[in-house]
């Protein structure tokens, strides 16, 4: 308990009888804005009733050279300007199958689900950049439809667009959408062994194979062996794809 107290400072002691305007919790955007200030990822809020963006963060990844306010004003028009045509069609398909999947879920569980997928945007330098979207409901209507949703945008570590996954918070099951056969396939979330977890975590920290081997008191060949087996299990071609898979599926 004493160690935990080191994370707090007397200058910011909030007593039990402090005067607090609990109405602040009604303005959820303040929480979203605070989150955007401490992450490199781009964040935006979708209003499905108005069919527009309620909020777009200043993080530059998603903006393609425009200001956050300009992207907010563009709304879904942004996709038509900055997404590769073939990927734009894929996004429309994802939208369709995603809502079809969502409609079959119990209303009380719908906020527990999120969908993740990769697609290309054309940045201000006219380069195609592969990004990942992870989208989850924030507010629902009384009959369970999504009113507001949050989308978090990051660089994708995959090599191709697609990679459409739905996951449920607290569950080991995931659903992967196969664009070729146009159907969802249910899978069991892969669980890392202790050694795989250690190796991936150290890779994520930027260590080389030899540095990982030294830190874990194993040989470089042993590191490569575990890495190869992991790649085979999750279908990754390189460590970047393995890290992306681990991040998307909350394995790290």
C-alpha positions as CSV (number, residue, x, y, z in Angstrom):
1,X,0.0,0.0,0.0
2,X,2.8,2.4,0.8
3,X,4.3,1.8,-2.6
4,X,1.0,2.7,-4.3
5,X,1.0,6.0,-2.5
6,X,4.2,7.0,-4.3
7,X,2.1,7.4,-7.4
8,X,0.1,10.2,-5.7
9,X,1.1,13.7,-4.5
10,X,-0.1,15.6,-1.5
11,X,-0.4,18.7,-3.8
12,X,-3.2,16.9,-5.6
13,X,-5.0,15.3,-2.6
14,X,-8.7,15.1,-3.2
15,X,-10.5,14.6,0.1
16,X,-13.8,12.8,0.5
17,X,-15.6,16.0,1.2
18,X,-14.0,18.0,-1.6
19,X,-16.5,20.1,-3.6
20,X,-16.8,18.3,-7.0
21,X,-19.2,19.2,-9.8
22,X,-20.3,15.6,-10.7
23,X,-22.1,17.1,-13.7
24,X,-18.7,17.1,-15.4
25,X,-19.2,13.4,-16.1
26,X,-22.0,14.4,-18.5
27,X,-19.3,15.9,-20.9
28,X,-17.7,12.6,-21.9
29,X,-15.7,14.4,-24.6
30,X,-13.4,15.9,-22.0
31,X,-12.3,12.3,-21.2
32,X,-11.8,11.6,-24.8
33,X,-9.8,14.8,-25.3
34,X,-7.6,13.9,-22.3
35,X,-6.9,10.5,-23.7
36,X,-5.9,12.0,-27.0
37,X,-3.4,14.2,-25.3
38,X,-1.5,11.2,-23.9
39,X,-1.5,8.9,-26.9
40,X,0.2,9.0,-30.3
41,X,-2.9,7.4,-31.8
42,X,-5.6,9.4,-33.6
43,X,-9.1,9.3,-32.0
44,X,-12.4,10.3,-33.4
45,X,-16.0,9.9,-32.3
46,X,-18.7,9.0,-34.8
47,X,-22.3,10.2,-34.4
48,X,-24.5,7.7,-36.2
49,X,-27.6,9.8,-35.8
50,X,-26.1,12.8,-37.5
51,X,-23.9,10.6,-39.7
52,X,-20.9,12.8,-38.8
53,X,-17.9,13.0,-36.6
54,X,-18.6,14.4,-33.2
55,X,-14.9,14.8,-32.4
56,X,-11.5,14.4,-34.1
57,X,-8.3,14.6,-32.2
58,X,-5.3,16.7,-33.3
59,X,-3.0,13.7,-33.6
60,X,-1.7,14.0,-37.2
61,X,-1.7,10.3,-38.3
62,X,-5.3,10.3,-39.5
63,X,-5.5,13.9,-40.8
64,X,-3.7,13.7,-44.2
65,X,-2.3,17.2,-43.8
66,X,-5.6,18.7,-42.8
67,X,-6.6,20.2,-39.4
68,X,-8.7,18.2,-37.0
69,X,-11.5,20.7,-37.5
70,X,-11.3,20.3,-41.3
71,X,-11.6,16.5,-41.0
72,X,-14.5,16.9,-38.6
73,X,-16.3,19.0,-41.1
74,X,-15.6,16.5,-43.9
75,X,-17.0,13.7,-41.9
76,X,-17.4,10.6,-44.0
77,X,-16.4,12.6,-47.0
78,X,-12.9,12.3,-45.7
79,X,-12.8,8.6,-46.7
80,X,-13.9,9.4,-50.2
81,X,-11.1,11.9,-50.6
82,X,-8.2,10.0,-48.9
83,X,-8.8,6.2,-49.0
84,X,-7.7,4.1,-51.9
85,X,-10.7,3.2,-54.1
86,X,-10.3,-0.5,-53.7
87,X,-10.0,-0.1,-49.9
88,X,-13.0,2.2,-49.9
89,X,-15.2,-0.6,-51.2
90,X,-13.8,-2.9,-48.6
91,X,-14.7,-0.4,-45.9
92,X,-18.3,-0.2,-47.1
93,X,-18.4,-4.0,-47.0
94,X,-17.0,-4.1,-43.5
95,X,-19.7,-1.6,-42.5
96,X,-22.3,-3.9,-43.8
97,X,-21.1,-7.2,-42.3
98,X,-20.2,-5.5,-39.1
99,X,-23.7,-4.2,-38.4
100,X,-25.2,-7.5,-39.5
101,X,-23.0,-9.3,-36.9
102,X,-23.8,-6.7,-34.3
103,X,-27.5,-6.9,-34.8
104,X,-27.5,-10.6,-33.7
105,X,-25.9,-9.8,-30.4
106,X,-27.8,-9.5,-27.1
107,X,-28.4,-5.8,-26.5
108,X,-26.9,-5.9,-23.0
109,X,-23.6,-7.2,-24.4
110,X,-23.1,-4.9,-27.4
111,X,-20.8,-2.4,-25.7
112,X,-18.4,-5.3,-25.0
113,X,-17.5,-5.8,-28.7
114,X,-15.0,-4.0,-30.9
115,X,-14.0,-4.4,-34.5
116,X,-10.6,-3.9,-36.0
117,X,-9.4,-3.7,-39.6
118,X,-6.6,-2.3,-41.8
119,X,-6.8,0.0,-44.9
120,X,-4.8,2.5,-46.8
121,X,-5.1,6.3,-46.7
122,X,-3.3,8.6,-49.0
123,X,-1.4,11.2,-47.0
124,X,-0.4,14.7,-47.9
125,X,2.7,13.5,-49.7
126,X,0.5,11.3,-51.9
127,X,1.9,8.1,-50.2
128,X,-0.3,5.2,-49.3
129,X,-0.1,4.5,-45.6
130,X,-1.6,1.3,-44.1
131,X,-3.5,2.1,-40.9
132,X,-5.5,0.2,-38.4
133,X,-9.0,1.2,-37.1
134,X,-10.3,-0.2,-33.9
135,X,-13.9,0.8,-33.3
136,X,-16.2,0.3,-30.3
137,X,-19.6,1.6,-29.1
138,X,-19.8,4.4,-26.6
139,X,-23.5,5.1,-26.4
140,X,-26.5,3.1,-27.6
141,X,-30.1,3.9,-28.3
142,X,-32.8,2.3,-26.2
143,X,-33.3,-0.4,-28.7
144,X,-29.5,-1.2,-28.8
145,X,-28.4,0.6,-31.9
146,X,-25.1,2.4,-31.9
147,X,-25.6,6.1,-31.4
148,X,-21.9,7.1,-30.7
149,X,-18.8,5.1,-31.3
150,X,-15.1,5.7,-30.7
151,X,-12.5,4.9,-33.3
152,X,-8.8,4.6,-32.5
153,X,-6.4,4.9,-35.4
154,X,-2.8,3.6,-35.4
155,X,-0.3,2.6,-38.0
156,X,-0.8,-1.0,-39.0
157,X,2.0,-3.5,-38.7
158,X,0.4,-5.8,-41.3
159,X,1.4,-5.9,-44.9
160,X,-2.0,-5.9,-46.5
161,X,-5.4,-4.3,-46.1
162,X,-8.3,-6.3,-44.5
163,X,-7.5,-8.3,-41.4
164,X,-11.0,-7.8,-40.1
165,X,-11.5,-9.0,-36.5
166,X,-14.3,-8.7,-34.0
167,X,-13.5,-9.4,-30.3
168,X,-15.4,-9.4,-27.1
169,X,-14.0,-7.9,-24.0
170,X,-13.1,-10.6,-21.5
171,X,-13.6,-13.5,-24.0
172,X,-11.1,-15.8,-25.6
173,X,-13.2,-16.0,-28.7
174,X,-12.6,-13.8,-31.8
175,X,-14.4,-13.7,-35.2
176,X,-12.4,-13.2,-38.4
177,X,-14.1,-12.1,-41.6
178,X,-12.9,-13.8,-44.7
179,X,-13.4,-11.3,-47.6
180,X,-12.8,-14.1,-50.2
181,X,-15.6,-16.3,-49.0
182,X,-17.6,-13.5,-47.4
183,X,-18.3,-15.2,-44.0
184,X,-17.3,-14.9,-40.4
185,X,-15.1,-17.6,-38.9
186,X,-15.0,-18.1,-35.2
187,X,-11.6,-18.7,-33.6
188,X,-10.2,-19.2,-30.2
189,X,-7.9,-16.4,-29.2
190,X,-4.3,-17.7,-29.2
191,X,-2.7,-17.7,-25.8
192,X,1.0,-16.9,-25.6
193,X,3.3,-19.2,-23.6
194,X,5.3,-17.5,-20.9
195,X,8.4,-17.7,-23.1
196,X,6.6,-16.3,-26.2
197,X,5.2,-13.5,-24.0
198,X,8.7,-12.6,-22.7
199,X,10.2,-12.6,-26.2
200,X,7.4,-10.5,-27.8
201,X,7.5,-8.0,-24.9
202,X,11.2,-7.6,-25.3
203,X,10.9,-7.2,-29.1
204,X,8.3,-4.5,-28.4
205,X,10.8,-2.8,-26.2
206,X,13.2,-2.6,-29.2
207,X,15.7,-5.3,-28.2
208,X,17.6,-7.3,-30.8
209,X,17.7,-11.2,-30.9
210,X,21.1,-11.3,-29.2
211,X,19.9,-8.8,-26.5
212,X,16.8,-10.8,-25.8
213,X,18.8,-14.0,-25.6
214,X,21.2,-12.4,-23.1
215,X,18.3,-11.0,-21.0
216,X,16.5,-14.4,-20.9
217,X,19.7,-16.4,-20.4
218,X,19.0,-18.5,-23.5
219,X,20.8,-18.8,-26.9
220,X,19.9,-16.7,-30.0
221,X,18.8,-19.9,-31.7
222,X,16.3,-20.6,-28.9
223,X,14.9,-17.1,-29.4
224,X,14.6,-17.8,-33.2
225,X,13.0,-21.2,-32.5
226,X,10.2,-19.7,-30.3
227,X,9.7,-16.8,-32.8
228,X,9.3,-19.3,-35.7
229,X,6.8,-21.4,-33.8
230,X,4.8,-18.3,-32.9
231,X,4.8,-17.0,-36.5
232,X,3.4,-20.4,-37.6
233,X,0.6,-20.4,-35.0
234,X,-0.6,-16.9,-35.8
235,X,0.1,-16.7,-39.5
236,X,2.7,-13.9,-39.2
237,X,5.5,-13.4,-41.7
238,X,7.7,-11.2,-39.5
239,X,8.0,-9.7,-36.0
240,X,6.1,-6.5,-36.9
241,X,3.0,-8.6,-37.9
242,X,3.3,-10.7,-34.8
243,X,3.4,-7.6,-32.6
244,X,0.4,-6.2,-34.5
245,X,-1.5,-9.4,-33.9
246,X,-0.6,-9.4,-30.2
247,X,-1.7,-5.8,-29.8
248,X,-5.0,-6.2,-31.7
249,X,-5.8,-9.3,-29.6
250,X,-4.6,-7.9,-26.3
251,X,-2.0,-10.5,-25.8
252,X,0.6,-8.0,-24.6
